[in-house]
């Protein structure tokens, strides 16, 4: 590609970029793919994942936990919609799984999956479970999947490729995953803070939030927490600071 063609491609690339801000923090985001495209792709993945889990007998087998999550999730989703009105149009879903490898995940557009083994190992109270769920809701509200896919494309400026190609590369390219690790860590910390804001606005006590991160610190020592997350000691310190902001010592 000659210099003129490179410049033209760059201008076209930038013209297709949307600028956004993460709610509450105001952090700027460069978003190359549309929310509708990302949500549709992630919904497809969510359906595939839940179908596979159902076939293995590991979807929603813990009916009591599912009922708790749905009850707690209603208030958190209302808080999310108040912060990000377009979230009212998302088709929110929450499921549980007995797959021991799953702690909790949320895909773009409000598709949530919570691991029952993880919840029971930590013996989470409703307030602690709300904190876990709020963290996942926060990922959706902050559009972290959309940002990650966009950043993956930015890291390989030319040529611009379709979203499905970017997703495939993210699944298989370890070097790309490593280059995105700083963003991933930032997003996890952001979801912790924004999640606590959502939980607080949904009426959950800050003490339960601090307790949840305290349990994570203990779980890290037991090997239950992935090293992909920020250090649990710093997360617990953040939770205590946020609790003070909410007026609870």
N, C-alpha and C positions, 0 to 999 in steps of 0.2 A: 504494500500500500504506500503510494507516494505521499509527500507532505500535504499537498492540497486535499487529497482524499481523506487523509487522517484528520485534518482540521474539520472537514465537512461532517465526517462521521461523529467527531466529538461534539460538534454543535447540535447535530440531530439527537445525540444521546442526551445532552443536557436539556434540550427542549422537552424531552419526554420525562423529565424528572420533576416530581412534586415535592414540595417542602411542607413539613408538618412539625408539630411540637408535641412532645409527650405531655399529657395532662398532669397538672400539679407542678412538675419539675420544670417544664418549659424547655427541656432539652431539644435542640433542633435535630430533625431527621431528614435525610434525603431518601425519597421513596421512588423507585423506578417503576415498580409494578403496581397496578391498580389494586385497591382493596377487594374489589369484586373478583378479580382473577385469582388472587391469593386465597381468598375465602373458599372459592369453588374447588381449587386444587387441594386445599387442606381438608375440606369436607370429604372429598374422594378418599383421601388417605385415612381419615377417621372412620369412614364406613368400612373400608377394607380391614382396618385394625379390629373394629368391633365385631365384624362378621367372623373373622378368624378366631377371636376370643370366644364368641358364642359357640362356634363349632367345636372348640376344645372344652366347652363347659365351664368357662372361666369369666363369663360376663354376667354381672348383676346377680350372682348367686347369693350375695350377702344383702338380703332385702332390707334388713334393719338399717344397715349403713347407707344404702341407697336412699331410704326415706329421710334419714338425717341430712344427707347431702342436699337433697332436693329442698327440704325445709330451710336449711341454712342458706342455700344458694339463692333462693328467691329474694332475700333481703340484700344480698351482695350484688345481685344483678340490678336491682333497683338503684343501688348506690352507683353502680357503674354507668347506668343510663343517665343519671343525673349529671355525671361528670363528662360523659361522652354520648350525647343524644342519639347518634346514629347506631349505637349498640342496641337500641330498642328494636331495630330491624333485623338483628341477627337471630338465627335459629339456634338459641342456646340449648345445649344438651349436656347432661352429666350422667356418666355411667361408672360402675365400679368393676374391678377385675380382681380375680384371685391370683393373677400372675405376680409372683414374688419379685420380679424384676422391675415392676412399675411402682413408683412412689406416687407421683401425680404429674399430669401433663395437661396443657391446654393448647389446642391448636387455634389458629386464626378463626375468627367468627364465633368464638365461644363454645368450642367442642372440648369438653373436659372428661378426663379419665383418671380415676383415683384408685390406687392399689389398696385393697382391704388388708392385705398382710402388713403393709407399712403402717396403716392407721392403727391396727390392733397391737403391733409391736411397740408403738409409742403410747398406747393407751390414751388416745386423744379425747379430751373433753369436748363438748360442743364448741366452746370458745376457741380452743386450740385447733379444732377441725375447721372452724370458720377462718382462722388465720391461714391455714394451709390452702383452703379453697380460694381465699381472697388473693393470695399470691398468684395463683393460676389465672384468676379473672383479670388481675393486673397485667399479666402478659398479653392478654387479648386486647385490653383497653389501650395499652401502649403500642399495639401493632408490632410486636417484636419479631414475629415471623416475617412480616412484610419487609421490615427493616433489614433482617438478616439476609433474605434473598436479594434485596437491592444492593447491599454491601458486597455480597459475593459477586454480583455482576460488576460493581465498580472496581473491584480488585483485579478484574480481567477486562479492562476497558473496551477493547475491541477484539472481535466483533461483538455486538450486542446479540444475545441469544435468547430464545424463548424461556419462559419460566420453568417449564418441565425439564429443560436441559440443566438449568441452574440447580434444581432440586436433585437431579441425578448426580451431579458433580459433588454436591454437598454430602450426599450419602456415601460416596466412594473415594473422594479426594482428601486424604489425610492432611496434606499440606494446606489446602484451603481451610479445613476445619481449624488448624492451628492458627492460621492468619486471622481467623474470626474469633479466636478465643478471648481476646481482650473485650470485644463487643459483647460476647456472650456473658462474661463476668459482670460487665456493666449492666446488662439487662437483668441479670438475676438480682443484683443489688437494688436496681430500680423497682423491680417487682416486689421485693421485700417492703420497701418504703411505701410505694403506692398501694400495695395490698393492705398494709396497716391503716392507711387513710380510708380505704374502702370499708374495712372491717369496723373501724371506729364510727364511720358514718352510718353503718348498718346497725349500730347499737351494741357491738361486742366490747367487753371491757379490756382495756390495755393490759391488765395483769395476765389475762389469758394469752395475749400475744407474746408477752415476755416469757411466759411459761412454755409456750410452743417452741420458741427459739432456744430456750434452756434444754428442752428435751432433744432438740436437734444436736446440740453440743454433746450431749451424752451419747446420742446415736452415732455420731462421727467416730467416737472412740471405739464403738462396737462394730464399725465398718459398714453401717447401714446407709451412709450418706456418700454420694458420688463426689470425687475430687473435682468434678467440673463446676461445683458450686463454690462461692466464696467461703472463706474459713468461717466456721460456725461461731467462733469467738467474736469475730467482727460483726456477724449478723446479730448475735445476742446483744452486743454493745449498742448497735443501731436500734434494736427494739427497745432497749431501756431508755435511750435518748428520745425516741418517738413517744414513748409512754409519758415521759415528762412533758413533752410538748402538748400532749392531750390532757395534761393536768393531773396525772397520777404518778406519785412517787414510788 
